[in-house]
Amino acid sequence: MSFTLEDALASLRVVALPMKTKFRGIEVRETALFEGPAGWAEFAPFIEYDARESLAWLESAIEAATIHVPAGKRTSIPVNATVPASNDVSEIEEILSWYPGVDTVKIKVGTGIREDLARISRVRKVLPTAKIRVDVNGSWSVDDAIFNIRTIYGEVAGNFLEYVEQPVASLNELRELKERLIVDVKIAGDEVLRKAEDPFAINLDGAIDVLMLKVSPLGGIKRSLELAAHHKLPVVVSSALESVVGISYGLKLAAQLPVLNYACGLATSALMKADVGVIPIENGAMSVSTPEISREMLEKLTVSQERLEWWRNRITEVWRLRGAK
C-alpha cells in the first residue's frame, strides 16, 4: 500500500502531553501523530534521538498507519504499575492509586541503593503481595549490580522480586552478572536489544532470562514478533512513554504473542495528566482496542507552530534516511 511522506505530513498533529510526575527527566512528552488508511499512528522517538535511532520508530508508525492488525490471541492484557525514580516516597501511594487492580509494580531505581530501598519498601507497604520489578536502565557496574540485587532481595523484596531489568549496560556485563550472581533472580533485557545495531545478530544466551519488547523502537509489530521468535525467550511488552495511540499498538502486539506469561508495561498513560484518548485500566488489565481520538484534545494539546515545524523537519529527515537505505 502506497503511503508517502506527503500523506503523513498532511495529517500530522504534534501534541505535548503533560505528566503528573517527572518520568525519565520529562515533565511534558511531545509526540507526533499522523493518520493513514489503517488509522492513527505515532512517531515518538525522544527528542535527543538522532535520525538513525529514530528510523525504527518511523517504520513502526508507517506500519500502524497502513496495515490492519488481525485479531490476536487475547482481548485483555494484564499490566504493571510504574513508579518513577523519585526520592519523594510520600507520593508513591498516590501513584499506585492510578493503577487500579494491578498486582505487579515496576520501580525505577539507580538513584542510590538507600533511596532505591526506601522506594521499594514504600511500594511493598502499600501493596505487600505485589510482584516487584526494578528497572536500572543499565546504570550499574557488575559489582554494584551484584551488591544491589542481593541487598534488594535480602532486605525488602525477597521472593516478590520478579526480575531486574537491564541492571548493567552491555551484553558481556550481563553474562558476567549472570555467572556471578548467587541469588536466584531473573534478569530482563531492554536496551541490550533495542539499542543493538542488529537485534537479530546478538546472542542473548546466558545473558538474560526475559526479553522486553517495545513496539515503536523495535520497528513495529511484525518485526517485534520476529525478534521474539528468533530469541526464544519469555517476553514482556512495554511502552516507550507514548500517547494512547502508541499504547494501543503495544497492546495489539501483546495480543499477537503466542505466549504471554508476564504483565506488560503498557499502563504508562496513567502518568499523563492529559492524552488524546483513553484506554482505562480495569482490574489490573487493559483492553486490546483502538481508542477513539478526541479532536478536542488534539486541539487542546497541540504544540506551537515552531515545534510543529521542528517535528515536520524531523520526520522528513528520517523518511529520507529510510528511502536511502
N, C-alpha and C positions, 0 to 999 in steps of 0.2 A: 504494500500500500504506500503510495507516494505521500510523504509529509515533509514539507520543506521548512527551511529557516523562516521564510516569509510567512508561512502558515503559523508557526509558533509565535513569531513576533506580533502577528495581527491580533492574537487573542491574549497576549501577555498581560498578566497582572502581577505586580510585586507588592507584597504585604509585609508589614512589620508586626510581629506577634509579641506583645508584652508578656514577660514572665512573672509569675507570682513570687519566685525566688531566684536568685542568681544561680545559674547552672552552666558549667563549663566556662565560667567567667562571663557569661552572656546574660544581659538583662532584657534585651529585645532581639528576637530571632527574625531576621529578614529571609524571605524565601520567594522564589519566582514560580508562578503557576501559569500554565497555558493549556489550551483545550484542543483536542483532536477528535477524530471520528469515534474513538472509544471512550472519550470523556476527559475529565480534567487530569492533568499530570503535574508533577512537582520537580523542580530543579533547585536543589537546596545545598550545594556544597558550601562549606563555611567560607566566610569572607577571605580568609588568608590562603585558601587553596588556589594553586595555580591552574592553568588550563589543562595541563596533563592530568593532574589528580582529579579535576572536575569532569573529565571525559566520561567516566563510567556513570556518574550521576546523570549526565545528559542522555546516555544510552538508555538508562532506566526510565527516564521521563518520556522519551520518544516511544519506548515500548508501551508504557502505560497509556499514552495518548492514542495509540494506533491499534493495539491488539486487545481484543476482549478476552478476559481471563475466564476459563471454564470453571464450573462449579468444582469445589475441592472436596476433600475427604471429611471436612468438619465445618460447621457453621458458626462455631463459637471458639474463641481462643483464650485460655487462661493467661493472665498477665501478672507481672510483678509490680510492686510499688518501687519507686526510685527516690532515694534520699540523697540530695546533693552533699558535697563535701564542705558543709558549713560548720564552723565551730560553735554556732549558737544552737545548742542541743534543745533549748526550750521550744524551738519551732517544730521539732520533729513530730510531736503528737498531731499538730495541725496538718503537716504534710501528709502523714499517713491517713488522715481522715479524707483526703482527696481520692483515695483508692478503696472504695467500699468492697468488703468481702475478700480482699487479697490474702493469701497465706504464704506469700513469698516476697521478700524485700531485698532489693539491690541497693547497696550502700556504697557511695563513692568514698574512697579512702586515699591515703597518701599525703595527708597534711601533717603527719607526725603520729607515732604509734599511740601516745596518750590520748590525743584528740580523736584518733580513729576508734580507740577502745570506748571512749565516752559516747561517741555517736552510736556505735553498735549496741552498747549497753542500754542506751535510751530506747532504741528500737525494740530491743528484747523486753524491756519493761512494759512497753505499750502493747506489743504483740509477742507474748512469751513463747508461743508454739510455732511461730512463723519460720519458714526456711530462710536462711540468711545467705546472700551472695555479696561478696565485696569486689569492687572494681577499682583496680590500681592504675589503669591506663599506662602500664609499662614503666612506672616511675621508680620502682625499687631495683637495687642491685640484687644479685643472687643471695649474698649473705644477709642482706636486710630482709629479703623475702622469706628466707628460712626462719629467721628470728621472729618476724612479724606474724607469719602464718601460724607458727607454733604458739605464739602469745595469744593471738585472737582465738584460736581453737581452745587453748587451755584455760583462758581467763573469762571469756564472755560468750563464745558461740558453741563450742563442743560439737556434738553430732548434728546440730542445727545448721552448721556451715555447709551449704550445698556445694559451692565451688568458689574459687578465687579467680577472677577474670584478669587476664593479662598482667600478672604480677611483675614480670620483667619484660624487657623490650624485644630482644632478639630470639630467633629460633634456637640458637646454640645455648643461650642462657636458660630458655625454657627446658631444654633437655637436661642441662646441668641441675636445675632446680628439681626436676622430677627424680633424678638419680639420688640427690642428697636429702630430699625432704622425707623425714621419718613419719610424720603424721599422715594418716590416710585421708587426704583432702584432694578433691578433683581440681584440676586446672583447666580453665577455659581460655580459648584464644580468640581475640578480636583483631587488633591491629596487625598481628602476625600474618593474618590472611588478607585483610582489605588494603594494607599498605604494601603488600608484596608486588613486585614488578609483574610477576606472572603467578597468580594464586594457584594455578593448576600445577606449576612446576615444583612447588615446595613440598617437602616430605614432612608431615606432621607426626609421624610415628615416634613414640617416646617423648613427645613434647607437650601435648595437650590431651585432655580427655573429652572435652566438649568444644564444639565449634560454634562461634557466633556468626550469624548471617544478618547482614544489613542490606536490604534490597537496593537502596539507592547507590551507595558507594561500591557495591559489587556489580552493578550494571544491569539490574533487572531480575525479574522472576526466573526466566529461563536460565540465565547464567548462574543464578544462586542455586537453583535445583541441580544444575550440572556440577557445581562445586561440591554440594552436599553428597551427591552420588560418588564423585571422584574420591573424596577424602574418607568416606565411610565412617563418620563419627556421629554420635548424638549431637543434635543441633538445638540452638535457641535462636529465635528470630528477634531482633532488637531494632529499635528505631535509631535514626540519626537526628533526632530532635526536629522532625519535620512537622508541618501542619497536619490537619486531619486528612488531607489528600494523600500525603506520603504514608501516613499511618495506615490508611485503608489499603494501600498497596502492600505494605508489610503484612497485614492480616491475611491478604489473599495469598501471599507466599506461604505463610504458616499453614493455611488451609490445604495447600497443594502437597505438602511434605508427606511421604509415605508413613513416617512415624514422628510423633511429637510428644516426647516424654517430659518436657520441661515447660513451665510457664514462660511466657515471652515478655520481652521488654518493650512492649508496644503501647504502654499507657502513659507515655510522656506528655500527651496533650493535657493531662491533669496539672502539669506545671505551667500551663499557659493561662493568663488572665482572659484572653480572648482568642478566638480562632474563627475560621471561615465556615465551620460546620462542626457537628458533634457526632461522635460515636461513644455513647456512655459506657462506663464500667458498671457492670451489674453482676453481683455475686462473684466478684473476682475475675470476671471474663469480659471480653468484648466481642461483639458480633462481627462476622465477616460480611461487610456490606459496603456499598458505595454511598457515602453520605451526600445529602443534599447540600449544595454550596449556597450559602446565603449571599445574595447580591448586595444586601445592606451591609454585611460585614466586610465584603470585598472593598466596598467604597470606604467604609469607616477606617479600615486598616491599611489603605493604600499609602505607599511611601511618596516622598516628594518627587517632582519631575527630575531633579538631579539624580536621585537614587534610581529611578526608573531607567534613566539613560545609562547609568553605570551597569545595571543588570542587562540591558539590551546589548551593550558592547561586550559584556562578558559572555553572554550566550552566543553572540556572533563569533567571537574568538574561538570558543570551544567547538562550535559547529564546524568552523573551517578546519580546525585541527582534525576533527572526525573525518572530514572529506579528504584530508591529505593522507590519512593512514592507508 
